[in-house]
Amino acid sequence: MTEPHRGMDHHLSRSRRVMKWAMVVVILLALAKGIVGYFSGSVGLFAQAIDSFTDLIAGSAVYLGLWLAQRPVSQKYPYGYFKAETMAALIVAIFIFGTGLLVLWQAITHLLLHTELLHYDITLIVASVSIPIILVQSWYLKKVGRETKSEAVYSIGQDYRMDLYSSLVVLFGLIFEGVGIWWAEAVVGFFIGLVILKSSLEIAHSSVLTLMDAIPDVQQLEAIKELALQVKGVQGVHDIKVRRAGPIYFGEIHLEVAAELSVAQAHRISQEIERRVVAAYPEMLTFLVNIEPTKIESFRIALTVDSATSTPESLPSPHFGSSPYFLLVRVEHGAIIQWKIMKNPGASQEKQRGVRSAKALLEANVNTVLCGMMGEAPLSILRNALVDVHSINPAQTCADNIHAFLDDKLPHLFATPK
C-alpha cells in the first residue's frame, strides 16, 4: 500500500469513528425530543424528533459508505469502493431535502392548526439544551469532513447545521408562544425551510458531479501541466484528466517525448512526473502517465573531428574523449543550417577524458552525439541526460553521417570495452 493510500485509509477510519459517536448523540436527542414533544403537544419538537430519526438513517448510510470505501480493490472493482461515500453523500442530500420539506410543513401546520402547549418549562429546556449540542456536532463533523476530504461526513455536518436552524425556529416559537405571538414560529420557519432546501440541492449537485466524473478543479489541471513541463525530456502535454471518488482522486496525462528515447528513459520521465504530482496532491491515489513519441525536427548534433578547420564535409574522428575538437551542427527540418568548431576540453586531461568531454557537450546543449567509440562512463552521462548517442561510419563525411542519422540508418552506440 502506498503512503497516500495509507493516508486515505486513516482518513476513512477517522471518519467512521466520528460518525459512530455522532449517531449515538442523534439517538439521545431524538428520544428526548420525541418523548417531550409527544406529551407536551409541541408540533415543532415532535417533528424534530422525527427528523433526528431520519438523520440516523442518513448517518447509517454514510457509515456504510465509509466502510465500503475502506474495502480493498478486487478484480470486479479495480478502482476500489470510494464512490460509495459519494453515494452516501447524495443520500444525505435527499434527507436534508426532506428536512426542509418537514420544516415547511411544520410552519404551515402551526399557522393553520394552532394548539395549546402543555409542560411549557420542560419543553423550553429540551429545545434550549439541544441547540449547543447540535452546534458543536455540526461544527466538528464539517471540520473532520474538510480535513479528511470526505463529502459524506461534511454533508452530514451540513445536515446538522440545518437541524440547528430548525431547532432555533422551535425555540423562538416557544419563546413567542410564551408572550402570545404564536404565529411568529411559522413565519420564521417557512423561510428557514427554504434555506434548507437550497442547501440540500447544493450538496446533491456536488455529489452528482463527482459520480459523473466531472473535473473537480480546472486550475488543478493547469498546475499539473506546469509540473509535467518542468521535467527534462517532456516536449508537450495534453489530455490531462482528474476525477474524484469520495476522498481520493485518480488522474492521467499524455506526454510527448522524443521518439529516440529508450523505454527505460521514457519510464524514468513518467516516474518523475508521477512522483511530483503525488507529492503536490497527496490525495491522488493513482496518476497514470501515457507516453507518446514525437518526431524531432530540430537537432543539435556533435561529431568528433581531428582539425579546427573541419567542416561538415570532413571525415569524423573515430574517438571520443581523445578527439581534439567537436563539430557542432544545428539541423532544422532535415537541413544543416549552422555549424561551428568547439575545442574538446577533455582531450588535454590525463584521466577521465570522456567524462569531461561528455559534460562539455551537455553544457553546449547538445541533444545528439555521433561518434565511433565511447567508454561506459561518458555514455552513461549522456544517456542519463536524455542525449541520443549513435555510432558513425568513419568512411563517410560528417554530413553524410548526419543524413544517415536523420534517415534512421545509424545504430545506437554501445560502450567500448576497456
N, C-alpha and C positions, 0 to 999 in steps of 0.2 A: 504494500500500500504506500503511495507517495505521501510526502509531507502535507501537501494541500489537501489530499483526501483524508488524512488523519484529522486535519483541522476541521473539515466539514463534518466528519463523524462526531467530533467533540461538540460542535455547534448543535447538531441534531440531538445528541444526548442531553445537552443542557436545556434545549427547548422542550424536550419530553418531560424532564423533571419539573420545569416551571409550569407546564400545562397540567401536570398531575396535581400539584398543590392549588393551582387556580381553580380546578374543578371541585376540590374539597370546599373552598371558600364559597363557590357558587351554590353548592348544595345547602350549606348552612344558611346563606342568605335567602334562598328560595323557600326553605322550610319556615324561617322566621316571618318572612313577608306573607307567605301563604296562610299560615295559622292566624296571624294578627289581622290580615286583610279580610279573611273569611268571617271571623267573629265580630269585627268592627263594622263591617259593611263598606269598607273603603274600596271602591272600584279600582282606583289607581294603584293601591298597594297590592291588591289581589292580581291585577293584570301584570304587575311587575314580577310577581311570583311565577306566573305562567311564563313570562319572558325569560326568567332565570333558568327554568327547566329547558327551554329551547336553547339557551346558551350552553347548558350542559350537553345537549345533543351535538351542538356545533363544536364544543371543546373536545368531545369524544372523537368526532370526525378528524379534527386536527391531530389529536394524539395518535390515532390510527395512521394518518398520513405520514407523520413523523417516524412512526415505527416502520412503515413500509419503505420510507426513504433511506433508512439505515440498512436495509437488506442488501447483501452483496449482489453484484451483477450475475446474471445467469445467461445460458445460451439463448433463452427466449427473450430476455430483457438485457441486451448487451450494454445499454446506456444507463442501467440502474432503474430505480423506482422513485427518483427525485421528484418527478412531476406529480406524484401522489400528494405531496404537500401543497402544491399549487391548486390541485383539485379540491383539497380541503379548504383552502382559502376561498375558492369560489362557493363552496357550500356555506361557509360563514357569511359571505356576502348575501346569500339568499336569506339566511336567518336574520341578518341585520335589516334587510328589506322588510321582512315580516315584523320585526320590532317597530319599524317606522309605521307600518300599517296599524299595528296594535295601539301605538300611541295616538294616532289619528282617530281610531275607533274609540279609544278611551276618552279623548277630548270631546268628541261629538256626543257620546253616550252621557257623559257627565253634564253636558249642556242641556240635553233634551230630557234626561231622566234623573233629576237631582233627588237623592235620597238622604235621609238623616243619618249622621255618622255617630256610631257608638264607640265607647272606650277611646275617647279622643286623645288622652295623655299618652297611653301606651302606643297608639298608632303614630303619634308625632315622634316619640322616642325612636321607634324602629326605623321610621323614614329618615330621621336625622343621622342615626348611627351608621346606616348603610352607606351614606354618601362618601365619607372619608375612606371607608374600606374599598369601595368601587374606584375611587380616585387613585389610590395608591396601586391597586391591582392593575388598572388601566395603564398608568404611567410605567410600571415595571414591565408589563408584557410588551408594550411598544418599545421600550428600551432594549429588552432582550431580542425582540424581533429585528431591530436595526443592527444590533451587534452581531447577531448570527445570520443576518440577511435572510430571515425566514418570513416569507409573505404571509404564511398561515398564522404564525404567532402574532405578527404585527396586526393582522386583520382582527384577531380575537381581542387584542388590546384596544383597537378602534371600536369594536363592538361594545366593549365595556364602557368606553367613553360615551357612546350613545346611550347606554344604560344609565350613565351618570346624569345625562341631560334629562332623561325621563324621570329619574329619581328626584331631581330638582323640581321638576314640574309637580310631582306628587307632594313634595314638601311645601312648596309655595301654595299649592292648592289647599293643603291642610291649614296653613297659616291664614290664608284669606278666608277659609271656611270658618275659622275661629272668630273673625271680625265681621262675618256676614257677607263677604264678597265671594260667594260660592262659584260664580261663573268665570273668575279670573284664571283658574286652573285650565279650563277648557280652551281659552284663547291662547295662552302661552303654549299649552301642549300641542295645539294644532300646528303652530309654526315650528316647534322642535321636531315634530313628526316629519315635516317636510325636509328639515336638515338631515335627519337620519336616513331618509330615502335617498337623498343626494349622496351621502357617504357610502351607502351600500352599492350604488351604481358605479362609483369611482373604484371601489375595491374589485367589483366584478369585471370592470373594463380592464384593469391591470392584470387580473388573473387570466382572462380570456386571451390577452395579448401574449402572455407567457406560454399558454397552452398552444397557441397558433405559431410559436417560434418567431414572433416579431423581434426585430433588432432592439435590444434593451437601451442602447445609448449610441447615437451616431458619432459623438465625439470620441468614444472609446475606440471606434474603428479607425479614426484618424490617428489616434495615439499609437495604436498597434502598427499602423502603416509606417509611422516615423521610426518606431523601434526596429522594424524589419529593414528599412532602408539604411540604417546605421551599420548593419552587419556587412563586413567586407565580402565582396563576391556577389551581392544581390544587385541585379541590374534593373529590376522592376517588380512591382507588387500589384496584384489585382484580386478581385473576388474574395475579399475578407468577409467572413460571416461569423457572427456570435449569436448564440441562442441561450436562453436561460431555462433551467429546470429546477424549480424550488430555490434552494440557496446557492446552487452552483451554476457554472457556465461551461458550455462547450464551444470551441472556436476552431476555425480553419482559415488557411491563407494559401494563395497560389503565388509562388516565387518564380521570377525569371532569372536564370543564371546562364553563364557561358556554356555552350554545348560541349566545349572541350574538357570540362571538368570531369574528373573521375567520380565514380559512385561514392567513394569514401569522402572526397572533398565536398560533394553536394550534401552528403549526410551530416558532415560537421556543421555546415551552414544551417541546415534545418534544426539541428540540435541546439545551436546557439540562439536561434530565434525563439524556439520553444522555451528555452531557459529564461530568456529576457522577458517574454510575455507572462509566463507563470510567476516570475519574481515581481513583476509590476501588478499583476492581478492574481493574488493567491486563491481567489475563489474559482479560477479557471482550472477545472478538473483535467481536461484534455485539450490540447491545441494541436491540430493536425496541420502539417506543413506539406504542401504539394509542390514538387519541383518540376519546372518546365524549362527545357533548354531553349536558348535564343541564339541566333546566328550573329556573331560579332562582325561588324562592318569596319571597325577601327582597331588597328593593332599598333603596338609599339614594340618592334622586334629588335632583338640584339643578336648579332652574329660575331664570332671571334675572327679577328683578322691579324695579319702579321705586320702591316705597314700603316703609318699615319696618313699615307696618301691613298689608302684603299677606297674603292667606290663600290656601288652595288654590282659593277661588272667584274670586280676582283674575285679571286678564289678565296674561300673561307679557310681559316686555320682549324685543324682537327682538334686542337687542345682547348682547354677552358681556363683554368687558373693561371697557366704559364703564358697564355697568349698576351702579347703586349697591348693590344688595342681591341676595342669593341666598335663594330659598325652599328649605330643605332638608326633604324629605319622606321619611318612613320608610313603606314599603309591605310588608305581610306577607300572603301568600296572596291578593293582589288587592285588599286593602283598605288605605286610608290610616289608619294608627293613630297617627301622630305627625308634627308639623311645627314648624319654627321658622325665624326670620329670621336670616341671617348677613350682616354687612356685608362688602362686597367690598373687600378691601384694594388691589386693582389699579386700582379706579376713580379713585383720587386721584393716581395716578402719571402723569407726562407721557409716559414711554416704556414699552414692553413691558407694557402693562396686561393684555393677555390672558395672557401668560406668568405674571405674578404671580397672576392670578385662578385659572388652572389649578392652580398649586402650592398655593394656599389650599384648593381643593376636594380635592386629594389628601390634604392634612393633615386634612381633615374626614372622610376615609374614604368619600368618595362613590364609588359604582360605576356611576352613570348620570348623564349630563348631557343636559338638554333645553333647546335654545336656538334662536334664529333664525339667527344667523350667527356665525362664528368664524374667526379667522386661522389660517394654516397652523401656526405655532409652537405655540400653545396646544393645537390639535387633535392635533398630533403628541405633545405631552407626555402628554395624557390617554390617547390610544390606546396609547402605549408602556407605560403603567401599567395597561393592560387595562381602562380605563374605557370604557363604551359611550356613544357620543355620537349623539344623534338630533335631527333638525330638528323644530320645533314648528309648530303652526298658530296664529299670533298672534291670530286672531279667536276662539279658544276659550279657556276658562279653564284655569288650571294643572291643576285636577283632571281636566278633560276631556282634556287632553293626556296626562296620566298614564295614564288608562284607554285612550286610543288606543295609547299605547306598549305597555301590557300586552297589548292585542289585536293587536300586531304590525302596526299601521297607520301608524306614523311611520317615514319613511325615515331612513337613516343620513345624518348631516350631512357635507357636503364643505366644504373650506376656502373662505372667501370671497376672491376675487381682490382684490389690492390695487389 
